[in-house]
Amino acid sequence: MDRTEQLARLEDSNEVWDVIVIGGGATGLATALDATTRGYRTVLLEQADFAEGTSSKSTKLIHGGVRYLRNGEIGLVRESLRERGRLLRNAAGLVEPLAFVVPAYRWHERIFYGTGLALYDRLAGDLGIGRTGHLGAAETRRRAPNLRKRGLHGSTLYWDAQFDDAALALAMARTAVAHGAVVLNHVRVTGLVKENGRVGGVEAKTRFRGREFLVKGRVVVNATGVFTDEIRRFDEPEAEESVRPSQGIHLVLDQRFLGGRTAVMIPKTEDGRVLFLIPWKDRLLLGTTDTEGVEVALHPRPLAEEIDYLIRHAGGYLEARPTHDDIRAIFAGLRPLAKPPQAKAGGQSTSSLSRSHVLYSSESGLVTMTGGKWTTCRQMGEEAVDRAAEVGGLPLRPSRTADLTLLVPEEGGPSEAIDPDLPYQRHQIDRAVREEMAMTLGDVLCRRTRCAFLDEKATSRCAPKVAARMAELLGRDERWIEEELDSFESAL
Ligand SMILES: Cc1cc2nc3c(=O)[nH]c(=O)nc-3n(C[C@H](O)[C@H](O)[C@H](O)COP(=O)(O)OP(=O)(O)OC[C@H]3O[C@@H](n4cnc5c(N)ncnc54)[C@H](O)[C@@H]3O)c2cc1C
């Protein structure tokens, strides 16, 4: 992916694209990929980096959603399990099966969870990953050695899948570009262009040099997650609120607090939430929380009470209990909890409460897709493009993404490690800048590699060296290095 080449394709302001997508998270990337592979001329603009919003801060599970099963939302679980199967096939190497145990500390829990999870298995049908089953206490402890021994009756074993969210986002961007789309990070949409009451394009500005573009298109899709209403208000200044953020944080700990390669799912903590302990890149991810009433932000801040909550609750299920000093990294993301606005004359609203994503179009033709989850983003992209084609009067063509293989780069050979405590190497910085549109230190340390998500101290240690190498590749000076280091450290 060559950023200069991509930018050059936006130069001609008389050109009319078929589909313009605003937002480069899971939803926007899936939409752009769906549109371009149907043969629509497609542009995607992301104000920050790909997945820099919510999409790099997920629990990193591709899952049917055991929680939805508990709520009786069978259709949603079935849809998610079908998409899970497709992602395992289409993004092989990026999405992998993961075994979970649900520990039982009361005798009836094994029967209760076993029955529910057997149904989960059946709903997956041919796309099932592995058999659900009962494990005794000894086998449970063999799989999750640090699980609390006292009172453990056994567990239910089931299967889901896990992934690296930022890497999958990049694979979608890469694949969309390979199919002819223009996909750009660090280009912000600053307004909508309207002609005769219809949305006919966007005004956009690059982040670093402030270059401005007018991009015309037959239809514009708003896929901006928790920022959805900002874009809607370019269209309808009085638009009511349609998305509310709910914050979820994760703590990253040493893998010894889990002890094995099997994840643990606590389906109901004492206050009724789900808690995951997941092995990820030789660390343990512990999450998550659900905090409403927070501000919309690209880099939300974890609250002290969220950190305390996770440490306290995880401790209750573990032999060796983590303390605050054991935290290697913390990340916070905002769920775009969506409610569709009332449909006005000319607009359409097709959501229902049982669905996790919402899709609607305004009177002037702005298509908005929000809510949902990483697991179902392909389906969301397909639905958004179906609607966009209808609204933009594009020739109707079927989606091709259900069987589309995503492009994953080859692993480079070994080179110098960037830090002894981090599993990344120098050649990965070079590839990030040369081939993956990394422009900032955060792009490299948070998303092309996951250094800052694995170990904040080690990341701070290697940041000057990484910034210096990036400056060399990007032709930047000492001042750029200092500014990048300052802004990166203040975001940590
Ligand atoms: C704590 C947590 C855990 C989760 N865990 C899972 C999980 O394990 N599995 C799962 O399937 N799902 C999970 N999810 C849900 C999933 O992460 C989200 O549904 C998904 O990432 C949302 O993607 P999005 O593209 O809609 O939003 P975002 O990723 O936020 O993308 C929106 C993008 O729009 C950009 N943007 C905003 N304004 C503009 C503008 N003016 N111009 C250009 N660009 C703009 C933003 O910069 C942003 O990058 C989790 C969510 C949270 C919060």
The ligand as an ORCA input file, in Angstrom:
! r2SCAN-3c Opt
* xyz 0 1
  C     -14.008     -3.345     25.202
  C     -14.514     -3.910     23.916
  C     -14.325     -5.254     23.629
  C     -14.807     -5.778     22.432
  N     -14.551     -7.084     22.142
  C     -14.996     -7.619     20.997
  C     -14.668     -8.952     20.666
  O     -13.925     -9.645     21.370
  N     -15.170     -9.465     19.511
  C     -15.971     -8.728     18.687
  O     -16.432     -9.287     17.692
  N     -16.258     -7.434     18.951
  C     -15.776     -6.859     20.074
  N     -16.035     -5.552     20.361
  C     -16.805     -4.754     19.417
  C     -15.939     -4.232     18.266
  O     -14.660     -3.879     18.708
  C     -16.623     -3.008     17.655
  O     -17.935     -3.335     17.316
  C     -15.931     -2.542     16.383
  O     -14.538     -2.422     16.572
  C     -16.509     -1.190     15.978
  O     -15.889     -0.827     14.759
  P     -16.308      0.502     14.032
  O     -15.579      0.526     12.748
  O     -17.785      0.631     13.969
  O     -15.809      1.682     15.004
  P     -14.282      2.250     15.202
  O     -13.289      1.170     15.285
  O     -14.352      3.211     16.318
  O     -14.046      3.016     13.837
  C     -14.622      4.269     13.533
  C     -13.542      5.100     12.873
  O     -14.093      6.284     12.334
  C     -13.072      7.260     12.351
  N     -13.637      8.598     12.177
  C     -14.417      9.295     13.049
  N     -14.699     10.512     12.556
  C     -14.090     10.602     11.339
  C     -13.997     11.636     10.356
  N     -14.587     12.819     10.517
  N     -13.285     11.377      9.224
  C     -12.666     10.182      9.029
  N     -12.713      9.185      9.951
  C     -13.421      9.383     11.083
  C     -12.440      7.049     13.715
  O     -11.147      7.610     13.808
  C     -12.459      5.547     13.855
  O     -11.226      4.938     13.497
  C     -15.527     -4.964     21.533
  C     -15.722     -3.606     21.825
  C     -15.188     -3.075     22.991
  C     -15.342     -1.630     23.270
*
